[in-house]
Amino acid sequence: MSFSRSRPQEFWTGARDIIPLIVGAIPFGIIFGTLATSNGLSAGATLAMSTFVFAGSSQFIAAGMVATNTGWLLIVLTTFVVNLRHLLYAVSLVPYVKELSQWWKVPLAFLLTDESFAVAIRRYEAGIKADEKIPFQHWYFFGAAIAMYVNWQLCTFLGITLGQMIPDATGWGLDFAMSVTFIGIIVPYLKNKPMVISVIVAGFVAVVTASLPNKLGLMLAALAGISAGVTSENLLRNATTSQGTYHE
C-alpha cells in the first residue's frame, strides 16, 4: 500500500478507498428512506435521522419501533445497545488518534461507522507494518467517513423522493447488499483461530437469538463472539507460550 503525504491527497485517497463499501450501502440507504416514510415518519424527520443519527442499523430499528408506537425511551435504549459495537471500534482506533485534538476526535467519533472503521484501521495497520510515520492519516479516515456520510444522505433523500414510486421496494431484498458488505468487511480479519472462532460463535448466537425483542440478540451475539475470541486467544497463548510458537 502506498501512502500519500498531503492533507488533500490523504482525504481523497480515503474517499476513493471506501467506494466499494459505499456501493453496498446504496440500496440500504434508499430502502431506509422508503421504509421510514412508509412507517409514518415525515420526510423531514427521516432526513434529520440520517443527518444527526447516522447509524444505518439503528435507524432501521428506530423506524420500525416508531411504526408500532413504541415509547421514545425504549427506542433510545434499543438503538443505544445496538450501537455499542462502536465502542469496540473506538478502542481499536484509540492508539492511532489519541494525539489528535478534540476538534478532530469529536467529528471522527460521530462519523465512525462499520465501513469507515474497516477502511481506516486497515490504513493505520498498514502504516505500522511499513514502519512509516504518516502525519495526515486522520485525513484519510476523515475522507472515507465524509464520503460515506454524503452517500447516506443522498440515498435517504432518494428513498424519500423516488422510493415511493417503486412498487414494494422494501420487498425486493436489496437490503441483502449490506449483509454482503459486512461479510466483505469481516473476512480480511479472519487471520487466526481466535478470530474465526469469534465470528462462528457470534453468527451462531445471532441466529439462535434472532427472535428476541428489540434486537437484543445482536448484543448477545456480539458479547458471545468477543468472549469466545478472548477466551480462545488466551487458551492458545497459554498452550504455546512455552514453545514460543504463538503469533498474533
C-alpha positions as CSV (number, residue, x, y, z in Angstrom):
1,M,0.0,0.0,0.0
2,S,1.4,3.4,-1.0
3,F,0.9,6.4,1.3
4,S,0.1,10.0,0.3
5,R,1.8,12.9,2.0
6,S,-0.5,15.9,1.9
7,R,-3.9,16.5,3.6
8,P,-5.9,16.7,0.3
9,Q,-4.2,13.5,-1.0
10,E,-5.0,11.6,2.1
11,F,-8.6,12.9,2.1
12,W,-9.3,11.9,-1.4
13,T,-7.5,8.6,-1.1
14,G,-9.7,7.7,1.8
15,A,-12.8,8.8,-0.1
16,R,-11.7,6.6,-3.0
17,D,-10.9,3.5,-1.0
18,I,-14.3,3.4,0.7
19,I,-16.2,3.4,-2.6
20,P,-16.6,-0.5,-2.7
21,L,-18.3,-0.3,0.7
22,I,-20.4,2.7,-0.4
23,V,-21.8,0.6,-3.3
24,G,-23.1,-1.9,-0.8
25,A,-24.7,0.8,1.3
26,I,-26.6,2.5,-1.5
27,P,-29.6,0.2,-1.6
28,F,-29.6,0.1,2.2
29,G,-29.9,3.8,2.4
30,I,-32.6,4.0,-0.3
31,I,-34.7,1.4,1.4
32,F,-34.4,3.2,4.7
33,G,-35.7,6.4,3.2
34,T,-38.6,4.5,1.7
35,L,-39.3,2.4,4.8
36,A,-39.2,5.3,7.3
37,T,-41.7,7.4,5.4
38,S,-43.9,4.3,4.9
39,N,-43.9,3.8,8.7
40,G,-45.2,7.2,9.4
41,L,-42.1,9.4,9.7
42,S,-42.2,12.7,7.9
43,A,-39.7,13.4,5.2
44,G,-38.1,16.0,7.4
45,A,-37.8,13.6,10.4
46,T,-36.4,10.9,8.1
47,L,-33.7,13.2,6.7
48,A,-33.0,14.5,10.2
49,M,-32.4,11.0,11.5
50,S,-29.9,10.3,8.8
51,T,-28.2,13.7,9.3
52,F,-28.0,13.6,13.1
53,V,-28.0,9.9,14.0
54,F,-26.2,8.5,11.0
55,A,-26.3,4.8,12.1
56,G,-27.9,2.6,9.5
57,S,-29.0,-0.4,11.5
58,S,-30.2,1.7,14.4
59,Q,-32.2,3.9,12.1
60,F,-34.0,0.9,10.6
61,I,-34.7,-0.4,14.1
62,A,-35.9,3.0,15.3
63,A,-38.2,3.4,12.2
64,G,-39.7,0.0,12.8
65,M,-40.4,0.8,16.5
66,V,-41.9,4.2,15.6
67,A,-44.3,2.3,13.4
68,T,-45.5,0.2,16.3
69,N,-45.9,3.3,18.6
70,T,-43.1,2.2,20.9
71,G,-42.2,4.7,23.6
72,W,-39.3,7.1,22.9
73,L,-37.3,5.9,25.9
74,L,-37.3,2.3,24.7
75,I,-36.4,3.4,21.2
76,V,-33.4,5.4,22.6
77,L,-32.2,2.5,24.8
78,T,-32.6,-0.1,22.0
79,T,-30.6,2.0,19.5
80,F,-28.0,2.7,22.1
81,V,-27.5,-1.0,22.7
82,V,-27.3,-1.8,19.0
83,N,-24.6,0.9,18.6
84,L,-22.5,-0.3,21.5
85,R,-20.3,-2.1,18.9
86,H,-18.9,1.3,18.1
87,L,-17.2,1.2,21.4
88,L,-15.1,-1.7,20.2
89,Y,-14.2,0.2,17.1
90,A,-13.2,3.2,19.2
91,V,-11.0,1.1,21.4
92,S,-9.2,-0.2,18.4
93,L,-8.6,3.3,17.0
94,V,-7.5,5.0,20.2
95,P,-3.8,4.2,19.7
96,Y,-3.9,6.0,16.3
97,V,-6.0,9.0,17.2
98,K,-5.1,9.7,20.8
99,E,-2.7,12.5,19.9
100,L,-5.4,14.4,17.9
101,S,-7.2,17.4,19.3
102,Q,-10.8,17.3,20.4
103,W,-11.7,19.3,17.2
104,W,-10.7,16.1,15.4
105,K,-11.9,13.4,17.8
106,V,-15.5,14.7,18.0
107,P,-16.3,14.7,14.3
108,L,-14.4,11.4,13.7
109,A,-16.4,9.8,16.5
110,F,-19.7,11.0,15.1
111,L,-18.7,9.8,11.6
112,L,-17.5,6.4,12.7
113,T,-19.3,3.6,11.0
114,D,-18.6,-0.1,10.3
115,E,-17.4,0.9,6.8
116,S,-15.2,3.8,7.8
117,F,-13.7,1.8,10.6
118,A,-12.8,-1.0,8.3
119,V,-11.1,1.3,5.8
120,A,-9.3,3.4,8.4
121,I,-8.0,0.6,10.6
122,R,-6.6,-1.1,7.6
123,R,-4.7,2.0,6.7
124,Y,-3.4,2.6,10.2
125,E,-2.2,-1.0,10.5
126,A,-0.5,-0.9,7.1
127,G,1.4,2.2,8.2
128,I,2.7,0.3,11.3
129,K,3.7,-2.7,9.2
130,A,5.6,-0.4,6.8
131,D,7.2,1.3,9.8
132,E,6.3,4.7,8.4
133,K,5.4,7.9,10.2
134,I,2.4,9.3,8.3
135,P,1.3,12.6,9.7
136,F,-2.0,13.0,7.9
137,Q,-3.6,9.6,8.3
138,H,-6.6,11.1,10.1
139,W,-7.4,13.0,6.9
140,Y,-7.6,9.6,5.2
141,F,-10.1,8.5,7.9
142,F,-12.0,11.8,7.5
143,G,-12.2,11.4,3.7
144,A,-13.6,7.9,3.9
145,A,-16.1,8.9,6.6
146,I,-17.3,12.0,4.8
147,A,-17.8,10.0,1.6
148,M,-20.0,7.5,3.4
149,Y,-21.9,10.3,5.2
150,V,-22.7,12.1,2.0
151,N,-23.7,8.9,0.3
152,W,-26.1,8.1,3.2
153,Q,-27.8,11.5,3.0
154,L,-28.2,11.2,-0.8
155,C,-29.6,7.7,-0.6
156,T,-32.0,8.6,2.2
157,F,-33.3,11.5,0.0
158,L,-33.7,9.2,-3.0
159,G,-35.6,6.7,-0.9
160,I,-38.0,9.5,0.3
161,T,-38.5,11.0,-3.2
162,L,-38.2,8.1,-5.6
163,G,-38.7,5.1,-3.3
164,Q,-42.5,5.7,-3.2
165,M,-42.6,5.4,-7.0
166,I,-41.1,1.9,-6.9
167,P,-43.8,-0.7,-6.1
168,D,-42.9,-2.7,-3.0
169,A,-39.3,-1.5,-3.0
170,T,-38.8,-2.8,0.6
171,G,-39.7,-6.3,-0.5
172,W,-37.1,-6.6,-3.2
173,G,-34.4,-7.9,-0.8
174,L,-32.0,-5.2,-1.8
175,D,-31.0,-4.8,1.9
176,F,-29.1,-8.1,1.4
177,A,-26.4,-5.9,-0.2
178,M,-25.5,-4.6,3.3
179,S,-25.1,-8.1,4.6
180,V,-22.7,-8.8,1.7
181,T,-20.8,-5.6,2.6
182,F,-20.4,-6.7,6.2
183,I,-19.1,-10.1,5.1
184,G,-16.5,-8.2,2.9
185,I,-15.5,-6.2,6.0
186,I,-15.1,-9.2,8.3
187,V,-13.4,-11.8,6.0
188,P,-10.0,-9.9,5.7
189,Y,-9.7,-10.1,9.5
190,L,-10.0,-13.8,9.8
191,K,-6.3,-14.3,10.2
192,N,-6.1,-16.7,13.1
193,K,-8.1,-19.2,15.1
194,P,-9.4,-16.8,17.7
195,M,-10.9,-14.5,15.1
196,V,-12.5,-17.4,13.2
197,I,-13.9,-18.8,16.5
198,S,-15.3,-15.4,17.4
199,V,-17.1,-15.0,14.1
200,I,-18.6,-18.5,14.2
201,V,-19.8,-18.1,17.8
202,A,-21.3,-14.7,17.1
203,G,-23.0,-15.9,14.0
204,F,-24.5,-18.9,15.8
205,V,-25.8,-16.9,18.7
206,A,-27.2,-14.3,16.3
207,V,-29.2,-16.9,14.6
208,V,-30.4,-18.6,17.8
209,T,-31.5,-15.4,19.4
210,A,-32.9,-13.7,16.3
211,S,-36.5,-13.9,17.7
212,L,-35.6,-11.8,20.9
213,P,-37.4,-8.5,21.1
214,N,-35.8,-5.1,20.3
215,K,-32.8,-6.8,18.6
216,L,-31.3,-7.9,21.9
217,G,-30.0,-10.9,20.1
218,L,-27.5,-8.7,18.3
219,M,-25.9,-7.6,21.5
220,L,-25.8,-11.1,22.9
221,A,-24.2,-12.3,19.7
222,A,-21.5,-9.5,20.0
223,L,-20.8,-10.3,23.6
224,A,-20.6,-14.0,22.9
225,G,-18.3,-13.5,20.0
226,I,-16.0,-11.3,22.0
227,S,-15.9,-13.7,24.9
228,A,-15.2,-16.6,22.7
229,G,-12.4,-14.8,20.8
230,V,-10.7,-13.6,24.0
231,T,-11.0,-17.0,25.7
232,S,-9.7,-18.9,22.7
233,E,-6.8,-16.4,22.3
234,N,-5.8,-16.8,26.0
235,L,-6.0,-20.6,25.9
236,L,-3.9,-20.7,22.7
237,R,-1.4,-18.3,24.1
238,N,-1.0,-20.3,27.4
239,A,-0.7,-23.6,25.5
240,T,2.0,-22.4,23.2
241,T,4.0,-19.7,25.1
242,S,6.4,-22.2,26.5
243,Q,7.3,-23.3,22.9
244,G,7.4,-19.7,21.7
245,T,5.1,-20.5,18.8
246,Y,2.2,-18.2,19.4
247,H,1.7,-15.3,17.0
248,E,-0.9,-12.6,16.9
